[in-house]
């Protein structure tokens, strides 16, 4: 092989390595030992949670977290089962209490396995809801930020918000009436815009209802500022106290109170991408706004969203554990790390493992998600990769 051909091959290899952003990000990520350990613990936690879903649910689960054995209460970890007192069908796996028992003789290992699945589900679903809301609002603020909003649209939004608040607080009749008013106002707006598009000159008499107020970006970002003024946990606690106890309500409440950071990330990325050449070229080619947003802009803005989602899962797990500890979390028969910790605080001196096991589990999992998210942030940000 000649020197020229060898130089060309080396040049091609160098270009290929530069083009592969994923390879470069992975190399940077591997250099961060703490982030790598965070990812490993995250994978282990995911496997444990899925195993908990398989082993602790069903009519006849392999590990029964609700089985009461009063003769075996407050046993230490690795304590053997009393074969004379416990029937074979009521014994734990391997005839040993791996993590001990609580004050009702329930197997802590089985309850921790089920709690891992609950924590994983709440974390992923809550973050999924917050990411969905954040991407939509952030995309609207970043792409359509300069568009002025008509007064009638603002009025419709206010009435709709009030109706939703009344509906969640139990005043459903009044909420339904306000919702019907919202539909009527939106119907009037649709007729006005349709006639205005046809150039009707007799619509000037309705201008007092359809004058410009402020931009979409101003409306969304001021709403974000208002939401950030409330302490998140106390806002979650207030809403959960009003709503009936349910694992689904916990997911929804955590999701709809934690979207503000994602909105800011997406808005900032969209403001930057909106001025790029490929977006201008797509507009000149007549590509629709929805296609530009979903096919071109969101894929380029997804990196900070993934980092925010990873750290957000840790926050959602911590919020669920805190709610369960206070008695407002996921109701029985589900076992969660928070209510295991809450039940164990009465036996701090007699059975300290009831505090240490769920407490350390929450600490390790939340820390691993935070380290993993920080590692992703450093690996996906080109400016930070150059440090």
N, C-alpha and C positions, 0 to 999 in steps of 0.2 A: 504494500500500500504506500503511495507517495505521501510526501509531507502535506501537500495541499488537501488531499482527500482526508487525511487524518485531522487536519485543522478544521475542515468542514464538518466532520463527524463530531468533534468536540464542541464546535459552535452549536450544532443542532441539539446535542445533549444539554448544553447550558440553557438554550432557549426553552427546551422542553421542561427543564426543571423550574425555570422562571414562570412558565405558563401554569404549571400545576400549583394552584393556590392551596389546595387541600394538603398536598404533600408538604409544602412549606409550613403551613399551619400546624400539621401534626408533628413535624420536627421541632418546632418551637414549643409546642405543648409538652412533648416528652422531656424537654430540658427542665421543666418545672416539676420538681419531685413532689411537692405538696399537691399540686393539681392532679398529678398522675395517681397519687394515693387517694385523692378525693374521687376520681373516676372509678377506681377499683372498689372502693367502699360503696359507691353508688350502684355498681353492677351487683355486688353481693347483696345489698339491700333490696334491689329489684328482684333477684332470684328468691330471696327469703320471703318477700311479700307475695309473689306469685305462688310459691309453695304453700304459704299460709292460706291463700284463697282455695287451693286444691284440697288441703288436708283438714281444714277447720270448718268447712261449710258442707251443708247437705243434711239429710235425715239421719245418717249414721256416719259421722265424720271419723277419720282416723285419729285426729286429735280433737277432743271435745273441750272447748274452753269454758263451757257452761256447766260441766259436770261437778256437782257438789259432793264432797267427801268430808263430812264434819269430823270424822275420827282422824283425818290426816291434815288438820289445819296448821298453818304456820310452821311447816317443815322447811328445813334448810335446803339449799341447792344440793343436788346429787343424793338426796335422801331416798332410800329404797322404799318401795311400796310395802304395806303390811298385807301380806298375802292372806292372812287369816281373817282380816276385817273387810277387805275389798274384794268384790266379785271379779272374775276375770274380764267381764265385759265393761267394768267401770275403771279398770286400771289404765294408767298412762302408757304411752309408748315405751317399750323396752323395760317396763316395770320399774321405772325410776323417775323421780321428779327432777328433771335436769336443772331447773331454776327455782325449785322449791314450790310451796303452795301459799295461798293467801288465807284470810281468816275464815273462809268457807270451804277450804280444802280444794279449791280449784287450781288446776295446774298452771303455773305462771308461764311456762314455756308455750303452752297452747294459746294462752291469752296474748302473749307477746307476738306470736306468729299471726294471729288474727289482727292484732293492732297494727302490725306492719302493713298488711293489705289495706286497712282503713286509712292509714296515713298516706300511703302511696296513691290511693284513689282520690282522696280529698286534695292532695297536692297537685296531681296532674289535671283533674277536672277543674279545680278552682283556677289554676294558672291558664288552662285552655280558655276558660271564660274571659279572664282578664286580658289575655293576648288577643282574643277575637275583638273585644270592645276597643282595646288600645290600638290595634291595627286599623280598624274602621275609622275611629275618631282622629287618630294621628294622620291617616291617609287623607281624610277630608280636609283637615287643617293645613296639611302641607301642600296638597295639590290644588284645592279650591279655596285657599286661604284668602285671596283677594276678592272673592265674589261677595257682593253685598246681599244681606238678607232683608226681605220685605217684612213690614210690621205684622202682617197677617200670619206669616210663617212663625214669627216669634210668639205671637199670641197662641197659635195652635200648639206649639211646643210647651208653653207654660201650662196650658189647660191639660195637656196630656200628662205632664209630670205630676201635677196636682192630683189627677185621677189615679195615677199609679200609687202615689203615697197614700191616698185614702183607701185604695183597695187593699194594700198590705196592712193597714191599720185596722181593718175590719169593717169600715163603712162602705160596703160594697154597692148599695143602692145609689148613693150619691156619686160614687166612683163611676158606675155604669152610665149615669146621666151625663157626667162630664166627658166621658169617653165618646158618647154620642155627639156631644157638642163639638168635640175635636174632629170627628169624622165630617160633620157638617162644614166646619171651617175649612178643612182640607179640600172638600168638594168645591166650595166657593173659589178657593185658590186655584184649583185645577181648571175650572171654567174660565177664570180671569186670564190665566197664562195661555190657555188655548185660543181665546179670542184675541189676546194681545199678539200672539204669533201670526194671526191672520191680518193684523194691521187695522183693527177696528178703532175708529177715532172716538167713539162714544163711551170709551172706558175712562175718560179723564175724570168723570164724576166719582170714580171709586179710588182715585189716587190717594185720598186721605187714609185708606186702609192698606194701601200697597206702596207706601213710600219706603225708601231705603233707610235702614237703621245702622247696622254695623256688619263687619265682615264675618265670614264663617270662622276664620282663624281666631278672631277676637272672642267670639261666643264660646268656642270649644276651650280655648286656653284659659279664659276667665272661669269657666266651669271647673277646669282642672285645678286652678288655684283655690277655688272654694272647697273642693273635695280635700285638698291637701291641708286646709286649715283645721280639719277635724282630726283628732287622734284616731288612727285607723282601728286600733284594738277596741277602744271604747265605742266607736261607731259600730263595729261588728257586734260587740256585746249588746248594744242597745237594740239592734235589729233582730238578733237571735232571741232576745228576751220577749219580743213581740210575736215572732213567728212560732208556730208549733215545732217541737223538737223533731228533727229529721236529719239524716245524713245528707240528703239532697239539699235541704235548706242551708246546711253548713257550707257545702260546696259553692252554692250560688252566692251566698252572702260574702264569703271570702273573695270570690271572683269579682263581684261587682264593686268591691271596695279596694281593689288593688291594681287597677288598670292605668293609673295616672302616669306611672313611670314609663310604661310601654308607649303610651300616647306621646309623651315627650320625645322618646327615642325615634319613633317612626316619623313624627313631624319634622324633626331635625334632618333625618335622612332624606325625606321627600323634598324639603326645601333645597337641599344640595343637589339631589338628582334631577329636580325639575328644570334646572338650568343646563343640564348636560346635553351634549350634541345628539346622543341617540334618542333622547326624548323629543327634541326639536325635530329630528328627522322623522320620527314616527308620526308627529302631528302633521307635518307637511304631506306625508303619504296618506293622510286621511284615516289613520287608525283611530278607533274609538277610544274615549278616555278610559273606559273600564278595561279595555285590552291593554292600554299603556300601563295602567296601575297594576293589574294582576299579572301580566306577562313580563313586564320590563322593570317596574320600579320596586315592587314588593320583593322579588327574588334578590335584588341588589341591596335591599334594606333589611334583610332577614337576620344578618349576623348579630347586630346588637339586640335584636328581639330574642334570639336564642339564649344569649347570655343573661338577659333580664328574666327569661322564663326559668332558667336553671336556678338562679338565685331566688326567684319567686316561689319555686316549689319548696325550698327550705323555709321561707317565711310562712307559707300556707300550712306546712306540717307543724311548725311552731305555734301558729295561731290556733289550729285545731287542738293541739295538746293543751294549750292554755285554757281554751274554752271547756274542754273535757275536765280539766283539773278543777275548774270553778263550778262544774255541774251544768253548764250550758251547751256542752258539745254533743257528740253523737250519742243518742240514747241507747239503753239496753235493748236487745241482748248483745249488741256489738261490744267487743272489748277493744279499748284504745289505750295507747300508752299514757295518755293524760289521765283517764279515770283509774288505771292501775296505780299510777303515782298518787292520785288523790285518795284512793282507798288505803294505800299503804302508809300515809302520813300518821295515821292513828297508832301504828305499830313501829314507830321509828326506832325504839330501843329494843323491842322484842323480836322484830323481824326486819332489820335494816335493808335486806335485799329487796324488799318490796319498793323501796325508794331508789336504791342505787341502780338496779337493773333497768327500769324504764327511763330514769333520769340520764344515765350514761348513754343509753341507746339514742335518746333524743339529741343529746349533745353531739355524739359522733356523727349521726346522720345529717343533722343540720350543718355541722362544720364541714362535712365532706361535700355537700352540695355547694356551699359557699366557696370552698377552695376550687372545686371543679368549675364553677362559674367564672371565678377570677382567672383561672387558667385559660378558659375559652376566650375571655375578653382580651387577654394578652396575645393569644395565638391568632385571633381573627382581626385584630387591629393592625394594619400595616405600620402605623407610626410607632406602636409599642413593640413590634417585632424587631425594629431597627435598634432598640436599646442595647 
